[in-house]
């Protein structure tokens, strides 16, 4: 029995909220794991949370696939979501292999990418319509989330080897200074740290025109009306 368009929309909205909640939980768990962890081993609690979140993502994919009007098109358009939802880190642990913490963190970030894709629902809502304020809100959301994650990853990889890094606060300050292209007196010594040191200023430079456009859009009409 084919579902109506209204029913499919409601199902998509419900699971859209569930995806965002699961993504936020995963981000909170990763934050706790990195800030309070030993940067060497993953805790069982974090592995359990990541498994549960991945199962939610996989269940969400198959449920939305089952109610999709065009199942073939939905499958191929969302195949990347499914691949990012697989709990690779848990599978490696179950296989009896013990990955290094550095490689384990890279693997554990894969479902977090899925969470970021889930959070695009928020960005899509923010930019819907033609109002410049919503575009600016989406800009702030993207920059803040990416900068925070960059600070987390930088702190986890650099904490034990970088003498200039003293606590997560310094890592977060480093991330914000780099995304604003100002730079910081903390220099990365690991390969991952150097990669993010390049990505952050690049992100800042790409999004700066959006900020400029927002200011011109908001204040230029007011200035023009004042002159008249």
SVG drawing of the C-alpha trace seen along z (x, -y; Angstrom):
<svg xmlns="http://www.w3.org/2000/svg" viewBox="-2 -63 59 74">
<polyline fill="none" stroke="black" stroke-width="0.4" points="0.0,0.0 1.4,-3.3 1.7,-6.1 0.4,-9.6 2.9,-12.4 1.7,-13.9 2.5,-10.7 5.9,-10.4 6.7,-14.0 5.7,-13.4 7.9,-10.3 10.8,-12.2 10.3,-15.1 10.1,-12.7 13.3,-10.9 14.9,-14.1 14.6,-15.2 15.8,-11.8 18.9,-12.1 19.7,-15.5 19.3,-14.3 21.5,-11.2 24.1,-13.5 24.1,-15.8 24.4,-12.9 27.4,-11.5 29.1,-14.9 28.6,-15.2 30.0,-11.7 33.0,-12.4 33.6,-15.7 33.6,-13.9 35.8,-11.2 38.4,-13.6 38.4,-16.2 38.2,-13.7 39.9,-10.7 43.5,-9.6 44.1,-10.1 45.3,-6.5 42.3,-4.2 38.6,-4.5 36.2,-3.9 33.6,-1.2 30.9,-3.9 31.9,-5.8 32.0,-2.6 28.5,-1.7 27.1,-5.2 28.7,-5.2 27.2,-1.8 23.7,-2.9 23.9,-6.1 25.0,-4.2 22.2,-1.7 19.7,-4.6 21.2,-6.0 21.0,-2.7 17.4,-2.1 16.5,-5.6 17.9,-4.9 15.9,-1.7 12.7,-3.1 12.8,-6.1 13.8,-3.8 10.7,-1.7 8.3,-4.7 10.1,-6.4 8.1,-6.8 11.0,-6.1 13.1,-3.5 15.8,-3.2 16.5,-6.9 16.3,-7.2 18.9,-4.4 21.5,-5.8 21.0,-9.4 21.4,-8.3 24.0,-5.5 26.8,-7.7 24.6,-8.3 24.4,-4.5 28.1,-3.9 28.8,-6.7 26.4,-5.0 28.3,-1.7 30.0,-1.4 33.5,-0.7 35.3,-1.3 33.0,1.2 33.6,3.8 37.3,3.4 37.1,3.9 34.9,7.0 37.4,8.5 39.9,8.6 42.2,6.0 43.3,3.1 43.8,0.0 46.1,-2.8 44.3,-5.7 45.2,-8.0 43.7,-5.7 40.9,-4.8 39.9,-8.4 39.9,-8.8 37.6,-5.8 35.3,-7.0 34.9,-10.3 33.2,-8.6 29.8,-8.3 30.2,-11.9 30.4,-12.9 27.0,-11.2 25.9,-13.3 27.0,-16.5 25.0,-15.4 22.0,-15.0 22.6,-18.5 22.2,-19.8 18.5,-19.6 19.0,-22.6 21.0,-24.4 18.4,-23.7 15.7,-25.2 17.9,-28.2 18.5,-29.0 15.0,-28.2 13.4,-31.2 15.2,-34.4 15.9,-36.2 19.6,-37.0 19.4,-36.6 18.7,-32.8 21.8,-32.5 23.8,-34.3 22.5,-32.0 23.5,-29.0 26.9,-30.5 27.4,-30.9 26.1,-27.4 28.6,-25.8 31.6,-27.8 30.9,-27.3 30.4,-23.5 33.4,-22.9 35.6,-25.1 34.6,-23.3 35.2,-19.8 38.6,-21.0 39.5,-22.1 38.5,-18.7 40.5,-16.8 43.5,-19.1 43.5,-18.7 43.3,-14.9 46.1,-14.5 48.4,-17.2 47.8,-17.0 50.5,-14.4 53.1,-15.7 52.7,-19.5 54.4,-21.3 52.6,-24.5 49.1,-23.0 47.8,-23.3 44.2,-22.1 41.2,-22.1 40.7,-25.8 43.9,-26.5 43.0,-24.1 39.6,-25.9 41.4,-29.2 43.8,-27.9 40.9,-26.8 39.1,-30.2 42.3,-32.1 42.9,-30.0 39.4,-30.2 39.6,-34.0 43.0,-33.8 44.7,-35.6 46.8,-32.6 47.9,-31.5 51.2,-31.0 50.5,-27.2 52.0,-25.3 50.8,-21.8 53.4,-19.0 51.2,-16.1 50.1,-15.5 46.4,-15.7 47.1,-19.0 48.8,-20.4 45.9,-19.4 43.4,-21.3 45.7,-24.2 45.2,-24.5 41.5,-23.7 40.4,-26.3 41.8,-29.4 40.5,-28.1 37.0,-27.8 37.2,-31.3 38.3,-32.7 35.5,-30.9 32.8,-32.1 34.0,-35.7 32.2,-36.9 28.9,-35.6 29.5,-37.8 30.3,-40.8 27.2,-40.2 25.0,-40.0 26.3,-43.3 25.7,-45.0 22.3,-43.4 21.2,-44.5 22.6,-48.0 22.8,-49.3 19.0,-49.7 18.8,-51.5 21.6,-53.8 20.0,-54.5 16.6,-55.4 18.3,-57.7 20.0,-59.6 16.6,-60.1"/>
</svg>
